[in-house]
Amino acid sequence: MPLVAHIDLPTFKRLHEEGEDILAPDRAAQQDIREMHIGLLNLMPDAALEATERQFFRLVGACNQIVQFHVHPFTVQGLNRSPEVQTHIDTYYESFEKIKLDGLDALIISGANVTQPHLPEEDFWEPLIEVFSWAKKNVTSILCSCLATHAVIQHCYGIERTRLPAKRWGVFSHKLINKNHPLVAEINTRFDVPHSRFNEIFQADMEQCGLKVLAASKEAGVHLAVSPDGFRIVFFQGHPEYDDISLLKEYKREVMRFYHDEISNYPPFPENYFNDIAQQIFSEYEAHVRWAKTSKKPLNEFPETQILDHIDNTWKDTAKAVFNNWLGKIYQLTNQNRRLPFMDGVDPENPLGL
């Protein structure tokens, strides 16, 4: 069912232009269809802030529940913002105080960039934990993405993530471990998920503290896990929300960082992402970048337009299915009052009866 453009966020216009079904508030008011209100705590850096909006909005809007989806973007203090991005936030984002007053059915917490060796040292740590602590008491289910997964697991279970020898970067095959869990109903037993991270919480550590691992990769580790009750907290270590070109944009950024001497090594290709043709094009471009850098010559344009037809999205359908299962279960559990998320007779510590 459609997303409702209940605020003037530019993302709604962008999604409508891409063909997404966006419902104007006046039309939404004429429909006798239940609303669901989903918070998006967007912690991503400036360059990815609006892209992250679009990615998660798309996944919510692709769900087939008979419901009107209202997505409420907000953020927290402790994140450095440019004046332009801060204006975007001030203009279109809601405050956490308003979120608390109005209530939510579900909450998505995005990843974030970090600058400190330990997460509790980040300026956004305390504000993030404040939001999570409120949501754990007042929201039916919380979905954590990447950095948010690491932060919440450390806060709840005392497990600190481990720095990897190299960046975990690419598209990796995953296998279902628990095929009977409602979140993975009707999805393939093998599926792809993009990853992009320097740190990991390992499967053994998750299981030791009672988390239920639903999907993992031999190469990339755990992607999908849930809290011991089976539903209240959903953990992603991968990025199923990524667009086709998200890893391409990251690769371009790393190439430019090499050219500008921000990093010393030329970036490797994201694994299992570029086909042979794309790799050949980018290998030739690497030679040009190295030549331009040493000879102080102008850099040719990054050849992304040449390889767009050579990039495949092999994770979108599964991502949609997991989100549909997640929001569908929330729809079943919640009543009309978002401040009272559990129906009579439903145990909040074990809402799925698992």
C-alpha positions in Angstrom: 0.0 0.0 0.0 1.1 3.6 -0.6 3.3 5.9 1.5 1.4 9.0 2.7 3.2 12.3 1.9 2.2 13.7 5.3 5.1 16.2 5.3 6.7 18.1 2.5 9.9 16.0 2.5 11.5 16.1 -1.0 12.0 12.4 -0.9 8.3 11.9 -1.5 8.5 13.9 -4.8 11.6 12.0 -5.8 9.9 8.6 -5.2 6.8 9.7 -7.0 8.9 10.7 -10.1 10.5 7.2 -9.9 7.0 5.7 -10.1 6.4 4.9 -6.5 2.8 5.1 -5.2 2.7 8.2 -3.0 -0.7 9.3 -1.5 -1.5 12.9 -0.8 -2.8 13.7 2.7 -6.2 14.8 1.4 -6.7 11.6 -0.5 -5.5 9.6 2.5 -8.1 11.2 4.7 -10.8 10.0 2.3 -9.9 6.3 2.7 -11.1 4.2 5.5 -7.8 2.3 5.8 -5.8 1.9 9.0 -2.6 3.9 9.4 0.7 2.6 10.5 3.3 5.1 11.8 7.0 4.1 11.4 9.9 6.2 12.7 13.2 6.4 10.8 16.0 7.5 13.1 18.4 8.6 10.4 22.0 8.7 11.7 23.7 8.6 8.3 26.3 11.2 7.3 25.4 14.1 5.1 26.2 12.6 1.7 23.9 9.6 2.4 21.2 11.2 4.5 18.6 11.6 1.7 19.5 8.4 -0.1 18.9 6.6 3.2 15.5 8.2 3.4 14.6 7.0 -0.1 15.9 3.5 0.5 14.0 2.7 3.6 10.9 4.6 2.4 10.9 2.3 -0.7 11.0 -0.8 1.4 8.1 0.3 3.6 6.1 1.4 0.6 6.6 -1.9 -1.2 4.8 -3.8 1.5 1.4 -5.3 0.6 -0.4 -4.8 3.9 -3.8 -3.0 3.6 -2.6 0.0 5.4 -1.5 3.6 4.9 2.2 4.1 5.8 3.3 7.3 7.5 7.1 7.4 7.9 8.5 9.9 10.4 12.2 10.8 9.8 14.1 12.2 12.8 17.6 12.3 14.1 19.6 13.1 17.3 22.3 15.4 18.5 26.0 14.5 18.3 26.3 14.2 14.5 28.3 16.8 12.6 26.1 18.4 9.9 26.8 20.9 7.1 24.6 24.0 7.1 22.7 22.7 4.1 21.9 19.3 5.7 21.0 20.9 9.0 18.5 23.1 7.2 17.0 20.0 5.6 16.7 18.4 9.0 15.3 21.5 10.6 12.8 21.9 7.8 11.5 18.4 7.3 12.5 16.2 10.2 10.4 15.8 13.3 11.7 16.2 16.8 12.1 13.2 19.2 9.8 15.0 21.6 7.1 15.0 19.0 7.8 11.4 18.2 7.3 10.5 21.8 4.1 12.5 22.1 2.5 11.0 19.0 3.8 7.4 19.3 5.0 4.9 16.7 4.1 1.4 15.6 7.6 0.6 14.5 11.1 2.1 14.5 13.9 1.8 12.0 17.4 2.9 13.2 19.9 3.5 10.4 23.6 3.0 10.4 26.1 5.8 11.0 29.7 6.8 10.5 32.0 6.7 13.6 35.1 8.6 14.6 36.0 7.0 17.9 37.5 3.6 18.6 34.6 2.6 21.0 31.0 3.4 20.3 30.1 4.8 23.8 32.7 7.5 23.1 30.7 8.8 20.1 28.8 12.1 20.7 25.6 10.5 19.4 25.8 7.5 21.8 23.7 8.8 24.7 21.0 10.4 22.4 20.8 7.1 20.5 20.5 5.0 23.6 17.8 7.4 24.9 15.7 6.8 21.7 16.3 3.1 21.9 15.3 2.9 25.6 12.1 4.8 24.9 11.3 2.6 21.9 11.9 -0.6 23.7 9.1 0.3 26.1 6.7 2.0 23.7 7.2 0.6 20.2 6.2 -2.9 19.0 9.4 -3.6 17.1 12.7 -1.9 16.4 14.7 -2.7 13.3 18.4 -1.9 13.6 20.7 -1.5 10.6 24.5 -2.1 10.6 26.0 0.4 13.1 22.7 0.5 15.0 22.9 -3.3 15.4 26.4 -3.0 16.9 25.4 -0.2 19.3 22.2 -1.9 20.5 23.9 -5.3 21.0 26.7 -3.6 23.0 24.2 -1.6 25.1 21.8 -4.6 25.8 24.3 -7.5 26.0 27.7 -6.0 26.6 29.2 -7.5 23.4 31.6 -5.1 21.6 32.0 -5.4 17.9 35.4 -6.7 16.5 37.4 -4.8 14.0 37.9 -6.8 10.8 41.3 -7.1 9.1 39.8 -5.5 6.0 36.6 -3.8 5.0 33.7 -6.3 4.5 32.5 -4.9 1.2 30.4 -6.4 -1.6 27.4 -8.6 -2.3 27.4 -12.0 -0.5 25.3 -15.1 -0.6 23.4 -16.0 2.6 21.6 -19.0 3.8 18.6 -19.3 6.1 19.4 -20.8 9.4 15.9 -20.7 10.9 13.4 -21.3 8.0 10.3 -21.3 10.3 10.6 -17.8 11.7 7.8 -15.5 10.5 10.3 -12.8 9.4 11.6 -15.1 6.7 8.4 -16.7 5.6 8.1 -17.3 1.8 11.6 -16.2 1.0 14.4 -18.1 -0.8 16.6 -20.3 1.4 19.6 -18.7 -0.3 19.7 -15.0 -1.1 22.2 -12.1 -1.6 22.7 -9.1 0.7 25.2 -6.2 0.3 27.6 -5.5 3.2 29.8 -2.5 3.8 31.5 -2.3 7.2 34.8 -2.6 9.0 33.5 -4.3 12.1 31.5 -7.4 13.0 29.6 -9.1 15.8 30.1 -12.8 15.3 27.4 -15.5 15.2 28.8 -17.3 18.3 28.6 -14.1 20.4 25.1 -13.4 19.3 23.9 -16.9 20.1 25.7 -16.9 23.4 23.6 -13.9 24.6 20.4 -15.5 23.4 19.9 -13.8 20.0 18.3 -15.9 17.3 20.3 -15.9 14.1 18.0 -16.3 11.1 20.4 -15.8 8.1 24.2 -15.8 7.7 26.9 -16.0 5.1 30.1 -18.1 5.2 32.0 -15.1 3.8 30.2 -12.1 5.4 28.9 -13.5 8.7 25.4 -12.9 10.2 23.1 -10.7 8.3 19.7 -11.2 10.1 19.1 -11.9 13.8 16.4 -11.2 16.3 16.2 -10.6 20.1 15.5 -13.6 22.3 11.8 -13.0 22.3 11.9 -13.4 18.5 10.6 -10.1 17.3 11.0 -7.0 19.5 14.4 -6.1 18.1 15.5 -7.1 14.5 19.2 -6.8 13.7 20.7 -6.3 10.2 24.4 -6.4 9.7 24.1 -6.1 6.0 22.4 -3.4 3.9 19.3 -4.9 2.1 18.0 -1.4 1.7 20.8 -0.5 -0.7 20.0 0.7 -4.2 21.6 -1.0 -7.3 24.3 1.7 -7.3 25.0 2.2 -3.6 28.2 0.2 -3.7 29.2 1.9 -6.9 28.9 5.3 -5.2 31.0 4.0 -2.3 33.6 2.7 -4.7 33.7 6.1 -6.5 34.1 7.9 -3.1 37.0 5.7 -2.2 38.7 6.2 -5.6 38.4 10.0 -5.1 39.8 9.7 -1.6 42.9 7.9 -3.1 43.3 10.6 -5.7 43.2 13.3 -3.1 45.7 11.5 -0.8 43.1 10.8 1.9 44.0 7.1 1.8 47.2 5.5 0.7 45.9 2.3 -1.1 43.8 2.2 -4.2 40.4 0.6 -3.2 39.7 -3.0 -4.2 36.5 -3.9 -6.0 33.5 -4.6 -3.9 33.2 -8.4 -3.9 30.8 -10.1 -6.3 29.4 -6.8 -7.5 31.2 -5.7 -10.7 31.1 -8.2 -13.7 34.1 -8.7 -16.0 33.2 -5.8 -18.2 32.9 -3.4 -15.4 36.1 -4.6 -13.8 37.9 -4.1 -17.1 36.6 -0.5 -17.4 37.6 0.3 -13.8 41.0 -1.3 -14.1 41.7 1.0 -17.1 40.4 3.9 -15.0 42.7 3.0 -12.1 45.7 3.3 -14.4 44.5 6.7 -15.5 43.9 7.8 -11.9 47.4 6.7 -10.9 48.9 8.5 -13.9 46.9 11.7 -13.3 47.9 11.7 -9.6 51.6 11.3 -10.2 51.8 13.7 -13.2 49.5 16.3 -11.7 47.2 16.1 -14.7 43.4 16.6 -14.7 41.3 13.6 -13.8 38.9 12.2 -16.4 35.3 11.8 -15.3 34.6 8.7 -13.3 33.1 6.2 -15.8 30.0 5.2 -13.8 27.6 5.7 -16.7 29.5 3.1 -18.7 28.8 0.3 -16.3 25.2 1.0 -15.1 23.9 -1.7 -17.5 26.4 -4.2 -16.0 25.2 -3.9 -12.4 22.6 -6.4 -11.2 20.4 -6.1 -8.1 20.2 -9.6 -6.6 18.8 -8.7 -3.1 15.8 -6.4 -3.7 13.0 -9.0 -3.7 14.2 -10.7 -0.5 14.6 -7.3 1.2 11.0 -6.5 0.3 9.7 -9.8 1.6 11.5 -9.5 4.9 10.1 -5.9 5.4 6.6 -7.1 4.4 6.8 -9.9 7.0 8.1 -7.5 9.6 5.4 -4.9 9.1 2.7 -7.5 8.6 3.4 -9.0 12.0 3.4 -5.5 13.6 0.0 -4.9 11.9 -1.3 -8.0 13.5 0.0 -7.2 17.0 -0.8 -3.5 17.3 -4.2 -2.1 18.0 -5.5 1.3 16.9 -3.8 3.1 19.8 -0.1 3.3 19.0 0.8 4.2 22.6 -0.6 0.7 23.7 1.3 -1.5 21.2 0.2 -4.9 22.4 -3.3 -6.3 22.2 -4.9 -7.9 25.2 -3.5 -11.4 25.8 -0.2 -10.8 23.9 2.9 -11.2 26.0 5.2 -8.3 25.2 8.2 -10.4 26.2 7.2 -13.1 23.6 4.8 -11.5 21.1 5.2 -14.3 18.5 4.7 -17.1 21.0 8.1 -18.6 20.0 
